[in-house]
Amino acid sequence: MTHATTSDELTISMSTASRVEPRRPLRVCTVAYAFHDSDSRIMRYTHALKSRGDVVDVIALRESGKPKVYVSEGVQVIGVQPREVNEQSQFSYLMRIVLFFLRTMIILSWRHLRVGYDVIHVHSVPDFLVFAAILPKLMGARIVLDIHDLLPELYASKFSMGGRSIIVRLLLVVERFSILFSDHVITANDLWHEKLVARAVPRARATALMNYPDLEVFTPRGRNRNDDRFVMIYPGSLNWHQGLDIALRAFALIKDRAPLSEFHIYGTGPALEELVTLAKRLGLSERVRFSGMLPLREIAQVIENADLGVVPKRKNHFGNEAFSTKTLEFMAMGVPVLVSDTRIDKYYFDESVVRFFDGENIEDLAAQMLALIEDSKARECLKSAGLQFVQRNSWDSKKPQYFNIIDALATN
C-alpha cells in the first residue's frame, strides 16, 4: 500500500536529516620502509583515504630525483632517507632499517604533536617499525600493522638461514610484540592470515586484504606498441626468491626457437648484478632488457604493451606462500600470466586463469614460455579469464572493508 507523505511528516524528515552530522575527516599517517609512488599496496590505501576526504601523510623512503617533501595526488609524502636496494649482508640491511626507524620516530612524534593523528598505518617489513608510533599510541592514536611479508620467513629466505636459527626465533618474538602493540593487523593473503592467527594474533584483530589492483591505475588504455616482437615482462623487486635466474635460464633454452622474443625486467634489488652477469653469460644481452623501478602509472602502461607476464617465484618456504601483486596487475592490464605453481597461487587460481609451470623447473618453464609464444589463442583465453577475475577481485570491491577497519579504530 502506498503511503502519502504529509507536509508535517516532510518537515520532521527534513529536520531529522538536517541534524545528521557529516563524517569528520580523519587524520591518518602511513609509515613504510618503501617508496610510496612505486608501491601499489601503499598507494591504494593512501589515495583511497584521500579520495573520501581524509587527511593523509606518508613517511617513507625518499626516491631519487624527488624532494624530501612533495604531494602525490593530494597525499603529502615525507622522504626520510634514500635507499639503494643492494644490501649484501645482514648488518647493512639491519642498520639502514634502524636508521629509518629512529628518524621516523622523531618525525612522527613531532607531527603528531602538531596535527594529532587518529590512525597510524604502519607497513611491514620490518614489524618493529610500529614502535616508531609509541608517542602517538600513548596519546590515543590507533595503530594498524600491515604485514606485506612474514619477516621471519623472509629473513630466513634472504640470508639462507634455518627456521630454528637464533635470529629467526628472535624475529618471531619481535613479530609477536609488534602485533601486541598494534590495534589491528592486516595480512597480504589468506595463508599468512591463518599462520599469524595460529601463532600471534587473535582472529578478531586480523584481516586478510590481498594486493588487489586499483583499477583507476591498472585499466587498459590502448597499446601503443606495433611491431613483431614478443615481449615477456617482469616488474618488481629483484631478490633470490623471485626466481629471475630461473626465468633467464629458461629463456636461454628457447631463444633460438623464438627469435623475436625479448624479456624485459623492471626493478632493482640485491640480485640485479648477478642477473645482469647471468644474462651476459647465457648470450642474452641483446634479448634481455634491465630497467629501474618506475612510478605505478608508468609501469601500468609498460605492462599493457607486453605480451606475457612471467612470475617465476621459487617454491621455498617463503616464496611458496608469498602472493605476488604482479599477477593481478598483469590480468588487469589484459596480459596473460605464466606463474610458478606455488601453494599460494594454486590457492587463488586454476589453469583457466593462469598458465602454471612446475616451480623451479627450468625445462618446464622454457616449454611453457614457448607454448604461449606460439599459441595466440591460448593467450587470448587467459587474457579474457584474467580480466573477468580482476573485475570480481579489484580494490574497488574490497576497499570498503579497509574503510571499516580504519573507521572502527578511529571511533573506539
Residue pairs with C-beta under 8 A, 6 or more apart in sequence:
5 13
23 53
25 53
25 54
25 55
26 49
26 54
26 55
26 118
26 119
26 406
26 407
26 410
27 54
27 55
27 57
27 115
27 116
27 117
27 118
27 119
28 49
28 54
28 55
28 56
28 57
28 117
28 118
28 119
28 120
28 121
28 406
29 56
29 57
29 58
29 59
29 108
29 111
29 112
29 117
29 119
29 120
29 121
29 136
30 36
30 42
30 45
30 46
30 56
30 57
30 58
30 59
30 60
30 120
30 121
30 122
30 123
31 58
31 59
31 60
31 104
31 108
31 120
31 121
31 122
31 123
31 129
31 132
31 133
32 39
32 42
32 58
32 59
32 60
32 61
32 122
32 123
33 60
33 61
33 97
33 100
33 123
33 125
33 126
33 129
34 42
34 60
34 61
34 123
35 60
35 61
35 63
35 83
35 293
36 42
36 43
36 46
36 58
36 60
36 63
36 72
36 75
36 77
37 43
37 63
37 66
37 72
37 77
37 295
37 296
38 63
38 293
38 294
38 295
38 296
38 299
39 123
39 296
40 211
40 213
40 214
40 217
40 296
40 325
40 329
41 123
41 146
41 148
41 188
41 211
41 325
42 58
42 60
42 123
43 72
43 214
43 217
43 296
44 212
44 214
44 395
44 399
45 121
45 146
45 402
46 56
46 58
46 72
46 75
47 73
47 74
47 75
47 214
47 216
48 395
48 399
48 402
48 403
49 56
49 406
50 56
50 73
50 74
50 75
52 403
55 115
56 74
56 75
56 76
57 75
57 76
57 77
57 78
57 111
57 115
57 117
58 72
58 75
58 76
58 77
58 78
59 78
59 80
59 104
59 107
59 108
60 77
60 78
60 79
60 80
61 79
61 80
61 81
61 82
61 83
61 100
62 68
62 79
62 80
62 81
62 82
62 83
63 79
63 82
64 82
66 79
67 79
68 78
68 79
69 76
69 77
69 78
69 79
70 76
70 77
70 79
71 77
78 107
80 100
80 103
80 104
80 107
81 96
81 99
81 100
81 103
83 96
84 268
85 237
85 238
85 268
85 269
85 270
86 268
86 269
86 270
86 272
87 93
87 96
87 270
88 270
90 159
90 167
93 158
97 126
97 129
100 129
101 126
101 128
101 129
101 131
101 132
104 129
104 132
105 131
105 132
105 133
105 134
105 135
108 120
108 132
108 133
108 135
108 136
109 135
109 136
111 117
112 135
112 136
112 139
112 141
113 135
116 139
116 141
117 136
117 141
118 141
118 142
118 409
118 410
119 141
119 142
119 143
119 144
119 406
119 409
119 410
120 133
120 136
120 137
120 141
120 142
120 143
120 144
121 144
121 146
121 406
122 129
122 130
122 132
122 133
122 143
122 144
122 145
122 146
122 182
123 129
123 146
123 148
124 130
124 145
124 146
124 147
124 148
124 149
124 151
124 178
125 148
125 149
125 151
125 154
126 151
126 174
127 145
127 147
127 151
127 171
127 174
127 175
127 178
127 179
128 174
128 177
128 178
130 143
130 145
130 178
130 181
130 182
131 178
131 181
133 141
133 143
136 143
137 143
137 181
142 183
142 184
142 409
142 410
142 412
143 181
143 182
143 183
143 184
144 182
144 183
144 184
144 185
144 186
144 405
144 406
144 409
145 178
145 179
145 181
145 182
145 184
145 185
145 186
146 185
146 186
146 188
147 185
147 186
147 187
147 188
147 192
147 196
148 188
149 188
149 318
149 322
150 175
150 192
150 195
150 196
150 318
150 321
151 171
151 174
151 175
152 163
152 168
152 169
152 171
152 172
152 175
153 163
153 317
153 318
153 321
154 318
155 161
155 167
155 168
155 171
156 162
156 163
156 165
156 168
156 317
156 318
157 240
157 241
157 316
157 317
157 318
157 319
158 239
158 240
158 241
158 270
161 167
161 168
162 168
163 317
172 199
175 200
176 199
176 200
179 185
179 196
179 200
179 201
182 205
183 205
183 409
184 205
184 206
184 207
184 405
184 409
185 196
185 201
185 205
185 206
185 207
186 206
186 207
186 208
186 209
186 402
186 405
187 193
187 196
187 206
187 207
187 208
187 209
188 208
188 209
188 210
188 211
188 322
188 323
189 208
189 210
189 321
189 322
189 323
189 344
189 347
190 208
190 210
190 347
191 321
191 343
191 344
191 347
192 208
192 321
193 206
193 207
193 208
195 321
196 206
197 203
197 206
207 401
207 405
209 398
209 401
209 402
210 323
210 328
210 348
210 393
210 398
211 323
211 324
211 325
211 328
212 328
212 393
212 394
212 395
212 397
212 398
213 325
213 328
213 329
213 331
213 332
213 390
213 394
213 395
214 394
214 395
214 396
215 332
215 390
215 394
215 395
215 396
217 296
217 297
217 300
218 300
218 303
218 329
218 332
218 333
218 390
219 300
219 332
219 333
220 304
220 332
220 333
220 334
221 301
221 304
222 304
223 304
223 305
224 301
224 305
225 231
225 305
228 260
229 260
229 261
229 262
230 258
230 260
230 261
230 262
230 307
230 308
230 373
231 261
231 262
231 263
231 264
231 305
231 306
231 307
231 308
232 251
232 261
232 262
232 263
232 264
232 306
232 307
232 308
232 309
232 310
232 369
233 263
233 264
233 265
233 266
233 302
233 303
233 306
233 308
233 309
233 310
233 335
234 242
234 244
234 247
234 263
234 264
234 265
234 266
234 267
234 309
234 310
234 311
234 312
234 326
235 265
235 266
235 267
235 294
235 299
235 302
235 303
235 326
236 242
236 266
236 267
236 324
236 325
236 326
237 267
237 268
237 269
238 244
238 265
238 267
238 268
238 269
238 270
238 271
238 272
238 275
239 269
239 270
239 271
240 270
240 271
240 314
241 313
241 314
241 316
241 318
241 319
241 322
242 269
242 271
242 312
242 313
242 314
242 319
243 312
243 313
243 314
243 319
243 340
243 359
243 360
244 265
244 271
244 275
244 312
245 271
245 274
245 275
245 278
246 312
246 314
246 360
246 362
246 365
247 263
247 310
247 312
247 365
248 263
248 275
248 278
248 279
248 282
248 284
248 288
249 278
249 282
249 362
250 312
250 362
250 363
250 365
250 366
250 369
251 261
251 263
251 282
251 284
251 287
251 288
251 366
251 369
252 282
252 283
252 284
253 362
253 363
253 366
254 261
254 366
254 369
254 370
254 373
255 261
255 283
255 284
255 287
257 370
258 369
258 370
258 373
258 374
261 287
261 369
261 373
262 287
262 288
262 289
263 284
263 287
263 288
263 289
263 310
264 288
264 289
264 291
264 302
264 306
265 275
265 288
265 289
265 290
265 291
266 291
266 292
266 293
266 294
266 299
266 302
267 292
267 293
268 292
268 293
272 290
275 290
276 290
279 285
279 288
279 290
293 299
294 302
300 329
300 333
303 309
303 329
303 330
303 333
303 335
304 333
304 334
304 335
306 335
307 335
307 336
307 379
308 335
308 336
308 337
308 338
308 369
308 372
308 373
308 379
309 326
309 327
309 330
309 335
309 336
309 337
309 338
310 337
310 338
310 339
310 369
311 324
311 326
311 327
311 330
311 337
311 338
311 339
311 340
311 345
312 339
312 340
312 357
312 365
313 319
313 320
313 322
313 324
313 339
313 340
313 342
313 359
314 320
314 340
314 359
314 360
315 340
315 341
315 342
315 343
315 359
315 360
319 340
319 342
320 342
320 343
320 344
320 359
321 342
321 343
321 344
322 342
322 344
323 344
323 345
323 348
324 339
324 345
327 337
327 339
327 345
327 349
327 354
328 389
328 390
328 393
330 336
330 337
330 386
331 337
331 353
331 386
331 387
331 389
331 390
332 386
332 387
332 390
332 394
334 383
334 386
334 387
335 383
335 386
336 354
336 355
336 372
336 378
336 379
336 382
336 383
336 386
337 353
337 354
337 355
337 382
337 386
338 354
338 355
338 357
338 365
338 368
338 369
338 372
339 345
339 349
339 354
339 355
339 356
339 357
340 356
340 357
340 359
340 360
341 356
341 357
341 358
341 359
342 359
345 354
345 356
346 356
349 389
352 381
352 385
353 382
353 385
353 386
353 389
354 382
354 386
355 368
355 371
355 372
355 378
355 382
356 368
357 364
357 365
357 367
357 368
358 364
358 365
371 378
372 378
372 379
